[in-house]
Amino acid sequence: MNQITIATVDGLDPSDCVAIARRLCRQGSDFQREIIAVMNGEASSCAPVALWHADGALVGWAASHIWQGSQTLEMFTDERHRGRGIASALSAALVAAGIVDRGRTLAVFSESTEMIALRLAFADVRRYRRDGSDWVAA
């Protein structure tokens, strides 16, 4: 059974934190560091996260933060579950819940996230890429 839920990083079940930190993130990513810091009690985060569970296991997430004055859209889907629309559905759930606003500037960090944002009719999507330790316009 598939289920979408929305929580904050602080409100995540510990097993979901472990799944994100170990297998559902790019190694060394800002979100992975955030999750680990929350798990270790070193930080707190009210960032919203939409989660997709399939048969009780977390297989994907989408989150949003405020970054440099813009809202962000970030996501990750387990490799075995990609291509099924999970990231799109999770992103749409964040929109439907009023967490991300299609009328505001949206910062994204990958081409695939940019494509999802455009399909969801975001008005102003700006993609960034890593340049050393900095994020620059792509």
N, C-alpha and C positions, 0 to 999 in steps of 0.2 A: 504494500500500500504506500502511495506517495503522499507526502504531506509538506505544506509550506507553512512555516511559522516565522514570526518576526520578534526579535528580542534586541536587547542592547548587548554590547560585548560583556559588560559586567554581569548581565543576566543569563549568559550562556551556561548550559550544562557543562560540567567539567569534561565529560567525554567528548563533547563537541569542540571544546577548546583544544583538547589533545589532537583530535582529528584534523582540525585546521592547522595547528602548529606543525604536525608531523607529515601530513600528506596532501593537504588541500590549500597549499600556498606555495608561491615561489620561495625557495630557500633564501633567507636574508631580506625578504621584503619588509617594508614598513609595517604592513598588517601583521605579518608573522611576529615581528618584534613586539607589537602592541599586545597581541594575544598572549605571548609568553610573559610579558611584564604583568599583565592582569592575573595570569595563572599563578605567578610567583608572589603576588601581593605587593608588587612594587609600583603599581599604577592602577588607575581607575579609568574607565572609558564608557561614556554613554552613547557611543556611536551605534547607530541602528544596523542590524544585520538580518537579512532574510535568509532562512535556511531551508534546504530541500532534503528531506529524509525519505529514503526508499527502503521499505522493509526494516525500519528502525535504524538504519545506518545513514549518517550524514554523507551526502554525495556532492553537495554544492552550496555555495553561499554568494550573496551579493551584499555589499555594505556601502555606506555613504558617510563622508566626513565633510567638514568645512576646511578647505585648504586654500590659502592665499586669497581669501574672500570669495571663493567659488565653492559650490557643492561638488562632491566627487561621486563617481560611480565606479566601484571596484568589484570584481567577481572572480570566482574560481569554481570549476567543475571537475570532479574526478575524471581522469582520462577515459575510463571505461564507460562513462555516461555522457560524454561530449557528443554534440550533434543532435541532441534530442530536444533542444529548446529550453533546457533548465535555466541557464543564465538569463535568457530573455524573460522567462516567466518570473524569476526572482526579481529582476529589475522592474518588471511591470507591477509586481506586488509592492515594491517600495514606492512607486508612483501612485498606485491606487490607495495606499495608506497615507498619502500626503507627506511622505518623508523626503522625497525628492520632487522638485517642482520643474516641470518642463519649460516654464517661462524664464527660469534663472540660468545663468551661465553654468555649464557643467564641465568639469575637468575630468578627463579620462587618461589612462596610461597605457592603452594598447589599441591596436587597430580593430580587433574584434569587439572590444567594448564600445569603441566609437561607432561601429556599424550597428550594434544593438541600440545605442542611444538615438541614432538617426532614425531607425525603424520605429522607435517609440515616440518620435516626433518632438525631440528636444530642439528648442529653437537655436541655441548657441552652444555648440560642442567644441571644446578645445582639447586637442590631444597633446600630451607631453611625453617625453622620452628621457631616459637617464643619460647624462653626460658626466661621467665620473661619479661624484657624489651628489650632483645637482640634477634637478628636473628642468628641462628646457622645452620650449615649443617645438613640436615635431614638424 
